[in-house]
Structure formats: structure tokens, C-alpha cells
Amino acid sequence: MNLADSEIVASLLSKDNYAIEKDINQADFILINTCAIRDNAEQRIRKRLRELRALQRTHQGLKIGILGCMAERLQKQLMEEEDNVSFIVGPDAYRNLPQMLDNIKDGEKLAETLLSETETYDDIEPVRYDTNGITAYISIMRGCQNYCAYCVVPYTRGRERSRDPRTIVDEARSLFEKGYREVTLLGQNVNSYRWEAESGKRKAESEEHDLFTNHYSQITNSVGFPQLMAMVAEVSPLLRVRFATSHPKDLSDELLQVMARYDNICKCIHLPVQSGSERMLKLMNRRYTPEWYLGRIDAIRRYLPTCSITTDVIAGFCTETEEDHQATLEMFRKVRYDYAYMFKFSMRPNTYAAKYLQDDVPDDVKTRRLEEIIALQGEIALENNQKEVGKTFEVLIEGVSHRSEGQLFGRNSQNKVIVFERGNLQPGQYANVKVTRCTSATLIGEVVDNK
């Protein structure tokens, strides 16, 4: 999501005659786009600011700005504590950046961090400045209002608001015409995407854009996420469509049916569980039970038998007991995730947990529990990948392997990385690859047919 935001910033600045400078020593401005979801992310930014002091001493006039969630959360502290920062801009104020950069004077500090209830940047075509030219992100909504007890996002990115679906489809079509072959639709909770038409304008606009076709031509007043997925999938059967991320409470059968209907919608769902304990889920304000979650897993398996499932999990949330931890391990054994993002709990200021709960699980206990989750997931991932040996997958080639110039890598519909001999193939092509062996993280194969 930060990459998508950075591409919006690059677009806004390029329209004001600024250009990206690859050589940091030649830059007039350095903009650091930040994350606040874990303390460790913020500490990396602090370290980076310290490292840049040396450059500022030799590069007179160089100005540094902090963008994004950390800027939103820590505006006052950053102004006071980081004397080498000249401007601070929150995620809903990027339109002000060109004017700020034009007008900022030496020694001056500027800040814009007001959150918006309407800003979606849906009229901005992002500049794809750090991309392989094959895969791209499309932000379809901003903000979140789930207010999970541990999460700072609602306070740094504001309330949910959805982009006009026509601008999303236009962006996907433009990317396809430029040679991109995969898009990932982004949102804090894409399942809650809903765009409502303005009264009296919808008919003329829909006729002008002519996007609401085929199965969804009867839609007149609103578009939900399943409909949006279908619209993007219909851009071209050669354009793969992914999405991230889903909240279990909003994962509908309708979405699963749409995914089953379109071959180019990738069969991979990221479904954060966070904990396998009902008590923990309630304390986290996740608004589902383990039984509900497993019911959604069953629905995925029913509609999409080949779908891979990935997740997020937190070890050591407030008051977590050994019994709660064991429930999480049991959830992993039942679901058998293909991949998981696994973290120790990090208390974030201003969240419900910071205000009303106590971070009372010792760090060594958090570490041990996290290591147990990681070890179990490693075993499960290896066993899952071993079952893929002998199967043939259609792979979208993304680039040259980091380990060998003679090998390429790509991903299948299930988002699993497959490495294979290069031959005459090039990034951006599709190839049928038979898996011959694997590790817990990667499939290794051989090309059996080209497309």
C-alpha cells in the first residue's frame, strides 16, 4: 500500500515538473514514505533519518520530508525531535506536496496531516517508477473502520472510502495496454469495498464509460467488491487479478463464486486470522469466532478447491495464555496455510489496547510462542509444497532469478514462486511449468510448454 501511495506522490510531483532522481547525491528532496503499524517500522525510519544527516552536511539545501502513517501519528514529535526534517505530510494531504516543495524555505518546517473523509486520489494515474513492468498495484479504497484493538490504521489513514469503479477499471485497462499482465487490488479490507453512485448522475456516466457489462449490466446504484472483481477481470483474460487484504467477517460466498467464474482471477486468498483463540479474538475486536473463520475456510475449499490460503497472526497479545497460544497452533494445523506473516505483539499508541489493556506477556514468552508458530508453519508449508511436485502450473514470468542469470521465476495462480531454466522465455510471458522439487518457500520446475 505504501508503494501504491508513493506512485501517487510521484505522479502529483511529476505534473509540477519534478522528476525522480535515482542518484541520492543529486536529489533536492528526499521523501520517506512511512508505516506505523509496528514499532520496528518506525525505528527503521528514525535510523534512516540519522543516516541521512551525513548527506545533508555535504549537500547544502537538501530537504527531507516524512510522508504517510508515521507522519500522521507523530507530527508534533517529528517536528520537535528530528531537526533535519523539513516537511511532514499525512496520507490524505499528498495533493499539497507540489506547492509545499515549491515554497519551502531553508530552516522552515511545514506540516499537512488533516485526514479526509472523501480523498481517494481516483483521478491520479500513478507513476510506475519502481516496477518490473509486469505486475502493478491498484489502490481501490482508503482507510479502515474495523478498529481492531491492536491496530493504529484507523487513526493514521482515516475512515473507509471507496474509489469510483470506473477509474479502477480504466487504470487496469491502461496498465494492460502498456504491457502489464497482473494487477493487485489493494485496500485495508477490500471485502468492504462499496461505491455508491451520486443521485441523478449514474445513467449518463455509465453510458459514457460503458464499463458495467455482461453479468453486471443491471447494476445501477452501487458496486460491491465481487462486482468490481468481475469488471477488472473482464478487461482481458490475459490480465491476472489479485487482491489484498480480506477481513474474515466480510468474505462472502458471492466473491468466491466470482473467483470461480473467472480463470484469470488468481486462486489465492489472504485471510488474516490473528489468533485461534475465541477469547483473544473477542479481545482483539475481530468480530468473528474460530468457528466462523473455519466456516469461511470450508467455503473457500468448496468453491475454489485449488485455492491457496495465507494469513497474519500475532503472538503474545495482551493477556494471552498458553491455552490461547495452543489454540492458535491448532488453527494452523486445521487450515494448513500456504504462507503466513507472523509477528510478536507490538503495542501501538492511541489504540484500544494501549488505552484499556495491559501488555503483560513477557517478551521472552512472546518470542518463544512466535518461534513455535514459525516452526509449525515451516513444516506445513513444506508439506503443502511437496504435494505440488509432479503438477503443472501456468506461470506468469516476472523476472530473472536472483541466484542465477540462467533461470527465471514467476508465480502461479496460487501465488507460489516457481523457478525454472530460462531457455528462450522472457519476463511478461506465460509458461507451463511442471514442478520437479521444492523447498518450504519455493517450487522448482521445468518448462513443458510455452504460450
N, C-alpha and C positions, 0 to 999 in steps of 0.2 A: 504493500500500500504506500509506503514511503517512496518507493521507486516511481510509482504512478504519479504521486504528488510532485516529485522532482521534475518529471517530464512536463507537468502543467506549468511549473515555475519557469522552466527553460523556454516554453512556448511564449509565456507572457513577456519575458525579458527579451526574447529574440525579436518580438514585434516593436520593441523600443530600441532596436539597433545594438543590443548586447549580444555577444557570442560566447559560446563555451570555449574555454582555454584549457587544453589538455596539459600544458606545462604549468604547474602550480606556481613556478617562479615568475611567470609572466602575467599572472592574474591581477586584476584590480580589486576584485571582490571574491571572497570565499564564502559560500553559503553552505552551512551544515544542517542537513535535514535530520531531525532527531526523533527518537522514540522514548516514551516514558513508561512503557508497560512493565519494565523491571528495573530495579536499581542498577543492575550491572550495565544496562544500556546507557543510562545517564552517566555513570562513572567513566565509560569509554569516551563520551563526549568531553567530559572535563579533562581527561588525559590528552585528547586531541587538541583542545584549546591550549594546553600548556606547551605542546609540541610546536604549535604554530607561532609562539612568541618569538622564537629564533628567526623565523622567516620575516616577521614584521619588523624586526630590528634592522634587517638588511634591505627590506623592501618598503621604503617610505611611502606612505599613502595607502598601503594595503588595508582594506577594511573587511572585517569578518562579521557575518550575520548568523544568527541561530533561527532556524525555521522549525515548524511542526509542534509536536505534542509537548516536548520539554520546554519550548518557548512559551507555550500556553500555560503550562503548570507552574513555571518558575520565573516568570517575567521579572519580578522585583528582585529576587535573589541573584539572577544572572546579571542584572544591571549593576548591582552592588558588588558582586564577588568577582566578576570576570571583566577586568578593566580593558581587555583587548577586544571586547565585543562592541560593535558599533550599532547594530540594529537587531531587533527581535521581532519575529513575525509569526503569529499563530496560523493554524491550518486553514482558517476561513478568511484570511486577510492577504492572500498572495497577490490579488489584483493591485494592491497598493505598492508592491515592491518596485516597479519601474520608477515611480515618482520618488520613492524613498532613496533609491540609488542615485537618481539624478540630482537630488537636492542635499544629500547628507554632506555635512562639513566636517573637517578634521576636529576631533575632540568631542563631536556631538554624538548623542545616543538617542535613537528613535525606537519606538515600540508600537506595534499594532497587534492586539490579541483578542479583539472582540469576536465572540462566537456568533455565528449566523444561524437562523432557522430556515434559510432558503438557499444558501450558496451551494451549488453542485458543480460549478465550472463546466456545465454541459455545453457551452458554446466555444470551449477552448479545445483545439486539436493539439494533443501533446506532441512535443518534440521527442522522438525516439533516439536519444543520444547515446545510450549505453546498452545496445541490444545486438542480438545475433541476426536480426532481420528476418527471423522465422517465427519467434514467439513474442507475444506482447500482452500487456495488461490493460484492461479497460475498467476504470472505476465506474460502477453503476449507482452507487449511493454513498452517502457520507454519514458519519455519526452512529450513535448507538443509544438505546434507551432501555436495555435489559437490566442495567445496574447490578451486575454480579458483584458480590460483596468484596471481592479481591481486586476488581478491575478499575483502572483510572480512565479508561477510554471515554465514557460519557462526559467526564469533566474536562477532557482535553480536546475532544472532537465534536461535542455537542449532540443534539438530538438527531434522530434518523430523518433523512430526506432523500428521495429517490430522483434520479435523473430522468428526463424525458426519454422514453424508449426509442424514439426516432433518432435522437442524437447518438444513442448507443449503437443502433444498427448501422447508421451512417459511418460511424467510426470503425466498426468491424468490417464493413464493405470496403472502406478506404484502405484499411490495412491489408485485406486480401488482394486488392488490386495492386498494391505495392510489393506483393510477393510474400507477405506473412501467411503462415499456414496454421497458426494456432493462437487463440485468444483466451485469456483467463478473465472472467468477470469477477470483479472484486467488491467486497463490502464487509463490514464488521459482522453482519448477519444477512447474507444475500436472500435467505428464505423469507425475510420480512419485506423485501422489495415490493413496493406498490406505488404506481404512478397514477394520479387522478387527473383527468382532463379538466381544463377550465371550462366552465359552462358557456355554451354558445360558440366555442371556437373549434371544437373537436372535429366536426364533419369536414370543414374546409381544409383543416390541417392534414387530416388523414388522407383526403383525396390528393392533396399536394405531394405528400411524401410516399403514398401508396405502399406502406410497409405492412399493414395489417392484412395479410393474405392467407389463402388456404384455410386451414382448420380454424384460424382465429379471426376470420374476417367479420364475425358477428360482434366482436368487442367494440363497445362504443364509449364507455365511460372510464374504465380503469384497466390497468395491466399489472398482473402479478408476476412473480418470478418464473413460474412454469411457462407462461405465455412469452415472456421475454426470451427465455432459453430457446424456445421454438423459433422465434423471429431471427435470432442470431444464427441458429443452426441452418436456417433456410438461405442465408447469404450464399453459401456454396457447400456442396457435400465434401469438398476438398479442404474446408476450413474446420479444424478441430475446435471444440468449445469445451472449456473447463470453467470451474467456479470455485471460489473460496471467500468466506468460510460459512459453514452451516451451523445453526443452533438446533439441537435435537428437538426442542419443543415445537419448532416450526417446519420440520421436514415432512412434507405432505406426500401422500400417495400420488397426487396429480403430477408432482415434479418427477417422481420415479417413473411414472407412465410415459412422460415426455422423453425422459432419458432413454427409455427402452425403445421408443419410436424412432429416434434419430441415431443412425450409426456413427455420425460424426460428433455427437456429444459423448465425451470421454466417460468411461465407466470407472470413475473414481470419486469417492465422497469423503471429504474431511469432516468428521463428526466429533468435535471435542467432547470428551466425557468428564474430564477434570477429576472425578473421583468415582469409585464404585460403591461408596457408602451412602445410603439414603440419608443418614444424619448429616453427613458432610455436604451433600448436595443441597439439602434444605438450608444449612448454614451459609452456603455459598450463594443462595438465592438463584439457583439454576432453574428452578420451576419444572423439573421432571424427576421421576424416580428411576432407580436402576431398572425396574420392570418396564417402565415406559421406554427407556433407552433401548433395552434389549428387544422390545417390540418393534422399534424403528429399524434395528439391525435385521430382524426377521423379514421386515417388509422389503428392505434393500435386497436381501438374498432371494426373495420371492420374485421380485420384478426384474432384478439385474443379477443373475447367478454368477457372472464373471466379474462383478464389481469389486474393486479393492477398497478397503476402508482404512483411513488413517485417523489419528486423534491427537488431542492435547491432554496432558494430565499434570496435576500439581501434587507434589509430595510435601507433607508436613503443614497443611493448612491449619489454622487456629483450632486448638483442642483435639486434633486428630489423634486417635488412639491406635494401638496395634491392631485392634479388631477392624477399625476403619481401613487401615493400610492393607490388611489381608483381603478385605472386600474389593479393593482396587486391583490387587493381583488376580483375584478370581475373575473380575470383569475382563482382564486381559486374556485370561485362559479361555473364557467363553467366546469372546468376539474374535480373537486371533487377528489383531491388527497387522496390516502390512507395513506400517510405519507409525511412529509416534514421536511427538515433540514432548519431552519430559523435563520438568523443572522443579526445583525446590521453591517453596512459597517465599515470596518477597513482598513484605508489607509496603503498600503504596500509600502515601499521604492523601488525606481527604476522602478515601474510600470508606464504605460502610465498615469494613474490617478494622481500619485504622481508628475509626471513631468509637466503635462499640465492642470490638473483640480484642483478644489478647494473643499476641504472637508467642505462644507458650510452649511450642515444640522445640527442644534444644537443636542447635544446628547440626550436631553430630548425628542426632536421630534422623533429621531430615535427609542428611547426606546418605546414611545407611539405607533408608527407605527408597530414596531415589536410585541408588545403585542396584537395589533388588529389582526395581521396576525395569531399569535399563537392561539388566542381565536377562530377565524373563522375556522382554520384548526382543532382544537379540536372538534368543532361541526360537521364538515364534516366527520372526522374520526369515530366519534361515530355513526353517521347515516349510514355510509358505513358498519361498523361492525354489526350494528343491522340488516342489510339486509342479513347477513351471518347466523343468527340464524335459526336453522332448517336444514341447509345444512350439507352434509357430505363431508369431505375432506380427501385425503390421506396425512398423516403427516409423515415426517421423524423425528424420535425421536432423540433429541440432548443431553438431559441430565435430571437431577433431578431438579425440581422446586426449586427456591431459598426460597420459602415460606414454602414448606412442603416436607419432605422426602417421603411422600406417593403419591406425584404427579410427573408426568413427563411433559416435554414441548418439543415441536418441532415446525416446520414451515410447512405450506402447500406450494404448488407451487407458490402462490401469495405472499410468504414471510411474511405471517401473523403468529404471535406466537399463538399457541394453547396449553392450559394447560388442563390436564386430569388425572384421577386416574391411579396409576401405574399398579396395577394388576400384571400380570406375564411378562409384557413387559420390554425390556431393550433398552438403547440407541443404535442407529445404525439400529434398526428395523423400518419397516414401519407399520403404523396402520391406519385404517379408523376411523375417529373421527367425531361424529355429534356435531355440535355447539349448546349448550343449552342456553348460555347467553354470555354477552360481556361487556367490558369497551371500552373506546376510543383507548386503546393501545393493548388489549389482548382479544382473544377469549377463552371461557371456554367450554369444551365439555365432551363427554363420548365416550368411545370406543364401536364401534358397530361391528367390525370385525377385525381380526388380519391377518397380512401377514407374 
